[in-house]
Amino acid sequence: MEFEALIRERFSVRSFKPDKVAKEAIDTILAAGHVAPTGCNIQPQRILVLQSEESMARLRTCTKCHFGAPCAMLICHNKEESWKRPYDGALASPVDAAIVTTHMMLAAHNIGVGSCWVMHFDPAAMREAFAIPEGFEPTALLVLGYPAEDAVPKHYHNETRPMDEVVFYEHF
Ligand SMILES: Cc1cc2nc3c(=O)[nH]c(=O)nc-3n(C[C@H](O)[C@H](O)[C@H](O)COP(=O)(O)O)c2cc1C
């Protein structure tokens, strides 16, 4: 897709067909995440791909925002590996994980796979359900699948704040 159309037409899909996501599509989405920029190129992200009936059932116990999706990716970051800002110790790794997730979300839309970024999950439950090791933080859940016929954007999808409320120019 052309970039402008891609970023304007993508929306959070919350209604999916039951069909599994094709392996080639999953590979394409993961490849887009793989080339995302990260602080100092450390690549502290770790991505858990879930598609079996058993894993999806387990996932549903960790979040109400699963929307019956047939596939999901849990994007975690390794705090120990992260680039750390020397002034205040701020970590790049949660930002890195978010950029990886954004790449994958857009790549999914580009090939007709719908997604919804989900933060509303119980991290402790997620950690237990999928045996996530210490030091790895689950940052984002991307639920994925082919959009159902009735999948539509929420009414506020196109409500953007006025540009001058979010952008500030220096005085030239
Ligand atoms: C960091 C982040 C967390 C989000 N968490 C959730 C969530 O837990 N549940 C949900 O239904 N949508 C979630 N969303 C989707 C947003 O609600 C959605 O992107 C926003 O309302 C704009 O709508 P659009 O994606 O259709 O453009 C999240 C999005 C982001 C970027």
The ligand as a Gaussian input file, in Angstrom:
#p B3LYP/6-31G(d) Opt

LIG

0 1
 C       -0.305000       1.931000      23.807000
 C       -1.665000       1.513000      23.338000
 C       -2.457000       0.732000      24.152000
 C       -3.718000       0.306000      23.717000
 N       -4.456000      -0.546000      24.488000
 C       -5.652000      -0.972000      24.078000
 C       -6.390000      -1.906000      24.844000
 O       -5.956000      -2.390000      25.878000
 N       -7.607000      -2.287000      24.381000
 C       -8.117000      -1.821000      23.189000
 O       -9.230000      -2.212000      22.813000
 N       -7.418000      -0.943000      22.419000
 C       -6.209000      -0.510000      22.840000
 N       -5.466000       0.341000      22.055000
 C       -6.005000       0.823000      20.782000
 C       -6.392000       2.299000      20.882000
 O       -7.559000       2.427000      21.650000
 C       -6.584000       2.844000      19.470000
 O       -5.375000       2.730000      18.753000
 C       -7.018000       4.304000      19.480000
 O       -8.280000       4.442000      20.072000
 C       -7.082000       4.889000      18.073000
 O       -7.926000       4.096000      17.267000
 P       -7.406000       3.419000      15.931000
 O       -6.289000       2.460000      16.297000
 O       -8.603000       2.696000      15.383000
 O       -6.917000       4.511000      15.057000
 C       -4.205000       0.734000      22.452000
 C       -3.381000       1.507000      21.622000
 C       -2.137000       1.883000      22.048000
 C       -1.256000       2.684000      21.106000

